Amino acid sequence: MVIKKPEFTLSDTIKDIQLAIVTLSALGLQDGCRYADIFAAAEKARLSLCPTETGLQLRLQYMDQPYEETLVIAMQPIEDEDGLPSVFTVHH
């Protein structure tokens, strides 16, 4: 479980962050691209990666998420128990 990994951190302070829903196509990318490509395109678009706790907070606070919507959190991947890079998704 990723939240038990030392790379998963929680902030000691409460702060507001601005989130944006950005599609791969809006970044000029296609499905199946690498995380590194996404990060480079996002940086070029002046977007920042989310803190690791964003997915958990979003799940708690996004109470009216549309049914079947899936949001993939743009964060530094954390290795899962199989050693594969993993990011949070928020799905309803």
Phi, psi and omega in degrees: 000125187298325184291349177267356180282147179297336179289340178278117183237153174244139179287147176278345182238150176275131176213150177274141173231153177262128179251151177225142173268116183233127179274159175301319181296327177294335177268002181079023183243168178238161175307144178090002179286166182276155176306318182301322178293320179296314181297318180295316180294321179294317179297319178298327178273009179064036175256152180245156175289150179278151171300155184300331183279357185303315181300317179295314180295320180296319179300320181289326188260341184267071187287335182254032178299131180299146179300136178075001177285138175234126176248129177259124184280125177281098183218164174296123181299148176242134180295133176276186184295344177263004180081013180264145179294136184224141173234163180281144169237145177243110186237141174241000000 
